[in-house]
Amino acid sequence: MSAAPNKVRPVSMIVRAEGPSGPAKIRSDDPKEALDLVQYLRTIGYKAWIEDINGIEIEETALKKAIKSFCD
């Protein structure tokens, strides 16, 4: 069974952060939400990044490009 055209398979990712009040780990299935959360955490003093469910860091520029190409 193949996927329908223009359908995107949900991707789970984890936003991880370390900061003043300790570590944070937040799961998201929405790439834009994950990017927004990382940016917010950085503005409040956290070191934040996005990982896949296997713990491998996801490159933010690649994620932004993928979101942009999907929206076009």
URNORLIN-V374060 format. One record per pair of residues at least 6 apart in sequence whose C-alpha atoms are under 8 Angstrom apart, sorted by the first residue. I is the first residue (numbers start at 0). GAP is how many residues later the second one is. D is the distance in Angstrom with one decimal. If there is no record, write none. Layout:
# URNORLIN-V374060
i=(I,I)
gap=(GAP,GAP)
d=(D,D)
This chain:
# URNORLIN-V374060
i=(9,9,10,10,10,11,11,11,11,11,11,12,12,12,12,12,12,12,12,12,13,13,13,13,13,13,13,13,13,14,14,14,14,14,14,14,14,14,14,14,14,15,15,15,15,15,15,15,15,16,16,16,16,16,16,16,16,17,17,17,17,18,18,18,19,19,27,30,30,31,31,33,34,34,37,37,37,38,40,40,41,48,48,49,49,49,49,50,50,51)
gap=(19,20,18,19,20,15,16,17,18,40,41,14,15,16,18,21,37,38,39,40,11,12,13,14,20,36,37,38,39,9,10,11,12,13,19,22,23,33,34,35,36,7,8,9,10,32,33,34,35,6,7,8,24,29,30,31,32,6,28,29,30,26,27,28,25,26,6,32,36,32,35,16,15,25,10,11,12,9,6,7,6,8,9,7,8,9,10,6,7,6)
d=(6.3,7.8,5.5,7.4,7.9,7.1,5.9,4.5,7.6,6.7,6.4,5.9,5.5,6.2,7.7,7.7,6.8,5.7,4.5,5.6,6.6,5.5,4.4,6.1,7.8,5.7,5.1,6.1,6.5,7.8,5.7,5.1,6.2,7.4,6.3,7.6,6.8,7.1,5.9,4.5,6.4,7.5,5.6,4.6,6.5,5.7,5.5,6.1,7.3,5.6,5.0,6.6,7.4,6.0,5.4,4.1,6.4,6.3,5.5,5.3,6.6,6.2,4.2,6.2,7.1,7.0,6.2,7.2,7.4,8.0,7.2,7.2,7.8,7.5,5.5,6.2,7.4,7.9,7.4,6.4,6.2,7.1,7.9,5.7,5.5,7.7,7.6,4.1,5.2,6.4)
